[in-house]
């Protein structure tokens, strides 16, 4: 409950702050976004370019946990994942707030979930992140970035959005549940990932064991056998009692 209250506070605060700054109403927003999307990077500060594209890496990191989790939720994961690629935490947080904690995985992995569950996907995301950060460090102008952070609403908000993506990863129970599904019980793993922003989750995706698949018919049969055994035991108890 405390986690959800904190997440609600972050969501309400950031949505209000975004509406107040209204980046989409600023004349300098769409030309900047156009250059970022059409790879006209030579005309932009490398730090801004790196942050913008890392905001595409972050939703994929969350997706690697969300789609296994979404199997047993009361709503679909797809809308939140797609929207988070455009709005960041504004559309990601509602899923994290309304989801119910679930530490089990049943059934088979489809092609999409199999892709997200692969360690190679985590390695790919890690390589992309290293390339972007290296580009930002070597080619970026920090003084210009700080100036734009203070004067351009879009740069200001995507920078804050990036920081919030890092912050909320260990705050939600999504990460804890993913560890439980993979039988990872060592709390040191949680803290090692939680205390290292961005790279902690990426390394976790590279090293975590794959989800174990189960046959739904076998699982249903096992559940029926357990229920039958419980019923038989209760019946015998009542016969002895009376």
N, C-alpha and C positions, 0 to 999 in steps of 0.2 A: 504493500500500500504506500509506503514512504517513497519508494522508487517512482511509482506512478504520479504521486503528488509533485515530485521534483520535475518529472518529464512534462507534466501539465504546465508547471510554472515556466519552464524553458520554452515550450511551444507558444503559450500565450504572450510571453514577453517578446519573443522573436517575431511573431506575426505582427504584433502591434508596432514594433520598431520598424519592420519592413514597410508597413502601410504608411507610417509617418514619413519615412524617407522617400517612399514612392519612386523607386529607381526606374520603372518603366515609363514614367512621365518625363524623365530627363532627356534632353535632346542628344546627349553624348552617349547614351546607353546602347542604342541599336547599331550605330556605326562600329562601336567597340565589339559588340557581340558578332556582327557580320565578319569582322576581320578574324576573330577567334575561330569561327566556324569554317571559314574559307582558307584557313592556314596562312594568312598574311602575317606571319609571326615576326617578320623582320621589321614591321612597323610598330610593334608593341613591345612593352617591357616583358622580358622573359619570365619574371616572377608572376606577373598577372596571368600569362599564358599557362604556366605550370599549375597554378591554383585552379584555374578554370577547368582544365582537363583532369586534374585530380578529383574534382567534384563529379567526374564520371566514374572514376575508380571507386570512390567510396560507396555509391549505391550498389555496385557489383559485389563489394566485400559483404555488405549486408545481405544481398541476395543469396550469397553462398550459405547463409544461415536461415534466411526467411523462407525459402521454398520448401525445405524439409519440414520446417515448423508449421507452414501453412496447410499441410495435409489434414490437420485435425482442428483447424480453426473454423469459426462460423462465417468467415468471409474470405474472399480470394486475395492472394498476395499480389497478383499482376498489376492492378491499378496503382497500388502504392509504390511498387518498384519503378514502373514507368514514369509516374509523376515525380518521383524523387530525383530522377535524372534531370528534371527541369527546375524543380523548386527546392531540392535539398531536404533539409530537416522538416520543412513546413508540411510536406506530404509523407515523409517517412515516420515522423513521430506519432501520428494517429494510429498507424499499425502497431507500433511498439507499445502504445498506451492501452489499446483495446484488446490486444491479443491475450489469450489465456496461457499461462505457463503449462508447457507440455514437454515432458522429458522422454517420450517414447517415439519410436518410428516403426510403422508397420507397412508391409506391402513391398512392391517393387519400385525401383527408381526408373522414371522415364528418362528419355534422352536429355532433356533440359536439366533435370536434377542430377543425372549422372555427370554431366559436364561441370556443373557447379560444385559437385562433390569431389572432383578429381584434385589431387595435389598439384598437377600440372597447371590447373587454372590459377591456383594461388601463386605458383612460380611466375606465371605470365604477368599477373597483376603486380607482383613484386618488381619484376624487370622494368615494366612500364613506369612504375613509381620512381625507381632509381634513375631512369633516363630523364624523366621530367624534373626531378629535383636537381640532378646534375646540370641540366640545361639552365635552371633558375639560378643556381649558384655561380656558374661560369659566365653566363651572359646577362644576368639580371642587374638592374640598377636599383639598389635599396633606397637611396634618397628619393628617386623618382617614384618608387612604389609607395613610400610613406606619404609623399605629397598627394598621390592619387587616392590613397586610402582615406585621407582627410577631406578630399574635395570631390571625389566621384562616388556617388551612392552605390553604383553597381559593384565597383571594386571593394568598397567598404563591406557590403553585405555578403559577397561570395567569400571574402576572407573570414568573416565571422561564422558563416555557414560551415566552412571547412573546419574551424576550431570546434564548433558544436558537434560535428560528425565524430570528431575524435573524442569529445567529452562523453557523449551519450552511449558509446559502445559498451563500456563496462557497467553503466548505470542500469541498462535494461536487463531483464532476466533472459533475454534471447540468447546471450552468450553462455550463461550458466546452463541453460537447457540444452544447447548444442553440445557442450562438454558432457552432460549426463547421457545423451543419446549415444555417445561414443565411448562411454564407460571411462571417462577421464575424471578421476576423483581427487587428484592432487591439487590442493588450493594454490600451490606455488605456480602452477600453470596459469591459473586465473590472474594472479597478481603480476606475473611476468608479462602477460598480454595487456592487462589493464594499465600498467604504469608506463608503457612505451607507446605513445600515440602513433597511429598509422602503421608503423613497422611491426608492432606487437600483433595486431590482427592479421597482417599479411603473413608473417612467419607462422602464425597459428594455422592459417589455411594451407600453408606449404607442408606442415608436419602432422596435422591431425589425421587419425585413422579414418578410413571410409566408413560410411553407414552400413550396418548389417541389414541385408534384405531378408524379408520373411514372406512365406507364402500365405496369402490371406485365408485360403481354405484350411490350411494346417492350423493357422492361428485361431480360426473360428472353431475348428474341431477341438483344439486344446481347451478353449474357453468353455465349450459345451461339456467336455469331460470333467473339467474342474467344477462346473456348476452341478453336474450330476453327482459327483463325489460328495460335494457339500450337502446336497439334498439327501443322499443316502445316509450320510453320517447323522444328519439332523433327525431323520426318520428313526434310525436305530436308537438314538438317544431318547426320543419320545417314547418308543416302545418299552425301553428299560425303565423309564421313569414311571410309566403307568402300569 
